[in-house]
Amino acid sequence: MIRYAVNETIDADQFVDLLNRAGLAPRRPVHDRACVEGMVTHADLTVTAWHDDLLVGVARSVTDYSYCCYVSDLAVDREYQRTGIGKRLLDLTGEQVGPLCKLLLFSAPAAESYYPHVGFASNPNGWVRE
């Protein structure tokens, strides 16, 4: 049984552990403790999925709750992928920000084919300043 929670506190260790189990650790600053702590502390909205006490999924977002919500992390433990957890995390995120607020995200290359199946359209107008 999976339990979902909104803005339930997670710590940096739980987050890094999930990123490793989800395969996203190579794309995140998991070795920079201060950065990871800031990521979990300063997110505007965090929706999590739990199997008992194990964090198995997270949608971590930065949002104004009006116009846009940037889903900066969508991670699901590989053992739990293809069970609907990712879609449910995105749906719950959308419920929290409201129907007029757009969900935006960047996809990991390996996940690009996933997002059309959960209602996202590709947008070639994205830019990154590093």
C-alpha positions as CSV (number, residue, x, y, z in Angstrom):
1,M,0.0,0.0,0.0
2,I,1.4,3.4,-1.0
3,R,0.7,6.4,1.1
4,Y,0.9,9.9,-0.4
5,A,1.7,13.1,1.5
6,V,1.8,16.8,0.8
7,N,4.7,18.8,2.3
8,E,5.7,16.0,4.7
9,T,9.2,16.7,5.9
10,I,12.0,14.7,4.2
11,D,15.6,15.0,5.0
12,A,18.6,15.2,2.8
13,D,19.6,11.6,3.4
14,Q,16.2,10.3,2.4
15,F,16.2,12.4,-0.7
16,V,19.7,11.3,-1.8
17,D,18.8,7.7,-1.1
18,L,15.7,8.0,-3.3
19,L,17.6,9.8,-6.1
20,N,20.1,6.9,-6.1
21,R,17.3,4.3,-6.2
22,A,15.5,6.2,-8.9
23,G,18.6,6.6,-11.1
24,L,18.7,10.4,-10.9
25,A,21.7,10.8,-8.7
26,P,24.1,11.3,-11.6
27,R,22.0,14.4,-12.6
28,R,21.8,15.9,-9.1
29,P,24.4,17.4,-6.7
30,V,24.1,14.5,-4.3
31,H,27.7,15.0,-3.0
32,D,27.0,18.6,-2.0
33,R,25.2,18.3,1.3
34,A,24.4,22.0,1.7
35,C,22.8,22.1,-1.7
36,V,20.7,19.0,-1.2
37,E,19.6,20.3,2.2
38,G,18.6,23.6,0.5
39,M,16.7,21.6,-2.2
40,V,14.5,19.8,0.3
41,T,14.2,22.8,2.7
42,H,13.3,25.5,0.3
43,A,11.0,23.7,-2.1
44,D,7.6,25.4,-2.3
45,L,5.7,22.1,-2.7
46,T,6.8,18.5,-2.0
47,V,4.5,15.6,-2.7
48,T,5.8,12.2,-1.5
49,A,5.0,8.5,-1.9
50,W,5.8,6.1,1.0
51,H,5.8,2.4,1.3
52,D,5.6,2.0,5.1
53,D,8.5,4.2,6.2
54,L,10.4,4.1,2.9
55,L,10.3,7.1,0.6
56,V,9.6,5.6,-2.8
57,G,8.7,8.7,-4.8
58,V,8.8,12.5,-4.7
59,A,7.6,15.4,-6.8
60,R,9.6,18.5,-5.6
61,S,8.4,21.8,-7.0
62,V,9.0,25.6,-7.0
63,T,5.8,27.5,-7.7
64,D,3.8,30.7,-7.4
65,Y,0.6,28.7,-7.0
66,S,-1.0,30.9,-9.7
67,Y,0.6,30.7,-13.1
68,C,3.4,28.2,-13.0
69,C,4.8,25.3,-11.1
70,Y,8.2,24.0,-12.0
71,V,8.5,20.3,-11.1
72,S,12.3,20.3,-10.4
73,D,12.4,16.7,-9.4
74,L,10.2,13.7,-10.2
75,A,11.8,10.6,-8.8
76,V,10.4,7.1,-8.3
77,D,12.4,4.2,-6.9
78,R,13.2,1.8,-9.8
79,E,11.5,-1.0,-7.9
80,Y,8.2,1.0,-7.9
81,Q,8.3,2.4,-11.4
82,R,5.5,1.5,-13.8
83,T,3.0,1.3,-11.0
84,G,1.4,4.7,-11.4
85,I,3.3,6.5,-8.6
86,G,4.8,9.1,-10.9
87,K,1.5,10.0,-12.5
88,R,-0.2,10.2,-9.0
89,L,2.6,12.5,-7.7
90,L,2.1,14.8,-10.7
91,D,-1.7,14.7,-10.3
92,L,-1.5,15.6,-6.6
93,T,1.0,18.4,-7.5
94,G,-1.6,19.7,-10.0
95,E,-4.4,19.5,-7.4
96,Q,-2.3,21.5,-4.9
97,V,-1.5,24.4,-7.3
98,G,-4.9,24.5,-9.0
99,P,-6.3,24.0,-12.5
100,L,-4.9,27.3,-14.0
101,C,-1.3,26.8,-12.9
102,K,0.8,25.1,-15.5
103,L,3.2,22.3,-14.6
104,L,6.6,22.7,-16.2
105,L,9.6,20.4,-16.1
106,F,12.8,19.3,-17.8
107,S,13.0,15.6,-18.5
108,A,16.0,13.4,-18.1
109,P,16.8,11.9,-21.5
110,A,15.8,8.4,-20.4
111,A,12.4,9.7,-19.3
112,E,11.4,11.7,-22.4
113,S,9.0,9.1,-23.6
114,Y,7.2,9.0,-20.2
115,Y,5.8,12.5,-20.1
116,P,3.4,12.4,-23.1
117,H,1.7,9.4,-21.4
118,V,0.9,11.5,-18.3
119,G,-0.5,14.5,-20.1
120,F,2.6,16.6,-20.9
121,A,3.4,18.2,-24.3
122,S,6.9,18.9,-25.5
123,N,7.9,22.5,-25.7
124,P,11.1,23.3,-27.7
125,N,11.2,26.9,-26.3
126,G,13.0,26.0,-23.0
127,W,16.3,27.5,-22.1
128,V,18.9,27.0,-19.4
129,R,21.4,29.5,-18.1
130,E,24.3,27.8,-16.3
